[in-house]
Structure formats: C-alpha cells, structure tokens
C-alpha cells in the first residue's frame, strides 16, 4: 500500500508534477488519475480560483477523494478509455494503490500480460475531448496532470485526446511503458519519445523518466526554451560572434558553443562584488570558474574569457560585433539597467541579432522592470521563453 505520507512527499514536497513551474495561473485544471486527491488539494492550494476536474476509477480511492476533495471540485468515478474496461489489480492493493483500469480501442490494444490477473469491470469510461468540450472555454489556460497507471497510452492513440493535449498550456504526467503496445513495450525512453513527437511542435518538452512535462509555446513564439536558440540562430544565419554575460559554471556556455557559434565571449568576474553582492563566497566563485574551464575544454580556440565585470568587458568589445548575447549577471534593477543598453550596442544592426536574459519573471529580481522599460523606450517586442522553474527568460531582436 502506498502510504499517504509517500504520496504527499512526491506530490507536494518534491513537486514531482512540477506545478511550481507554471508562470501563469491556470483557468482550469484536469487531474486525470486523481487517486485519493493529494494532487487535487495541492493544485487547489496553489491556484484556489481554478476549477479542478478530478477523474479516478478505483472505488476505494474515489471514496476518499469524494469525502475530502476541495469544495467545488468536479468529480468523476470513471476510467480513461472507451468501451469495456479491464482492471489490473495492484499486487500491493489498498487505498492509494496503483490500480490500472484500461481498455482497447482507437488503435490501442492492451498488451498481453500473461501471468497477471486482469478482469472485466463495470466502470464507465471517458476521454479528454469530452472533458475539454464541457469544462474549457475559448481562451482558458488549461493544465493537465495525468497519472492513470498506463491508460495514458490510450490517449496517445485517440486523435481528439491528442488535440486536447496539444491545446493545453501545461501537461504533466507519469509514464507507464509497461502498458505500451507494439514492439517498444516497457521501454520508458521509447514512450517518452512517442509523447515528444505528439507535443514537440506545440510545447517545450522535458522528461525525467518516468515523468514527462510539456509547457505550451506562447502563441506566435518561434521557440519554447532557451536551448532552442541554437536552431533559431542557425535558421537566421546568426552563428557568428556571441557573448555570455554571467557565466557561473559554464554549463550554458557549453550549450552555446555546441550550437556552432564562431566565437564565444565569456564574461564573469568570478568574485563577490561589493556593489552587487550575491551571497556566494570567493572560494565558491573560484570553484565555478574551474568548472567552467572544464566545460569549455575542446573549444579553447573559439572562446575568450574576460574575468571582469560586465562594464569592463564591454569596453573591450567592439560595437556592432555580436549576433547573440545572453545576460544572466547582476539581477538587480540598477545592474541590468546598465547591462541592457551596454550590450545592446554590441549587437549587429539590421540582421535580427538577439539579446536574451534569464529570470524575467522572478519577483525577487529587477529584471522584469528593467527589460520592460528598456523595450518600451525602443519600441521592442519582448519574447517569452518558458523555463523549468516558476520563471521565464526573455529575448529581443535588434532592428
């Protein structure tokens, strides 16, 4: 039996479904495979104004969910599927157990699970399109959590449900490859790849097997994550000189170099600054510097390290010389208000060169205010790039 404390630890303490990654309050939340309601309660606490639709097929679990669900939750004691439902009991049993309710249909066949007891059950079924039609209005921002012990495989074979997933603003799910059909059955990477093919065009996807996450690209945005800048730069012929302001351990530096830029300027003092303290000791800064050197090994001929402040490094960088610049340095309003115009001058004009940065929505920093004011003064559009955590990056094109 999965103890309630275990469920609470996974859902709330570890935020396994990454609900804290949302940079918007959802208008509607679907909890598919609600179990006893731990996620339902967690979602309600985080987003009290969002109606929640919770679906749970297993009667003992549903009884607990029904008794303790937040007021106003729409409850369905149904299974994901169509037609005759099959029940594969959890060997451990008990309330909170991983009971599988599954069905054939819409191109999906329940795999042969010889040696395991499967029984036909009289449980009503539904699919995502029915829920979407009834509870989601045009313009609503939808978050979908799916943990239905294998029945998600039916959704992937059901075109109307796939369409709902592609419309959702956030999809978070636990994958169960044991219930995959086809030759790749029980291969978690293969199932994650299948879901990525479904959502990759519309969403920024990430997987931490067995978990899978997808954040919808903002309408009109060509990329959904800052790791996709490489493709955008290549498409626009902007793989010339680049700069990274605020390098830390050099992890992102390595990514930028892997994109194929001709040359990368790495700017970071790697020491605590009296006018912009960040709470990191000089010893830790030195450790980050050494880690950076390791990360860019093999690229020494395409990199220049300037171990100094942003303003000092800018004096050594010609104007109109960069195709791409990423700023993740001094997050204070006073600091980034200097960095933005300073490095904007370093970008080439007339080619669509890109200035990007991090922590755009964090309430603890002054990035949002500085970027908003900078863009407004110049009539620029600020593009949004969703990240893993409860934040986003920004980028702007130089005319």
Secondary structure, DSSP 8 states (H G I E B T S, - for coil): ---HHHHHIIIIIS-TT-GGG-SS--SEEEEES-TTSHHHHHHHHH-TTSEEEEE---HHHHHHHHHHS-TT-EEE--EESSSSEEEE--SS-STT---EEE--BTTB-----TTS--EEE---EE-HHHHHHHH--TT--EEEEE--TTTHHHHHT-HHHHHHHHH-SEEEEE--GGG--STTTT-HHHHHHHHHHHHTTTEEEEEETTEEEEEE--TT-S-SSGGGHHHHHHHTT--SEEEEE--TTSHHHHHHHHHT-SEEEEE---S--TTS--S--HHHHHHHHHHHHHHTTT-GGGEEEE-S-HHHHHTTS-TT-BSEEEE-S--SHHHHHHHHHHHHTTB-TTTT-EEEES-SS-TTSSHHHHHHHHHHHHT---EEEE-SSS-EEEEEE--
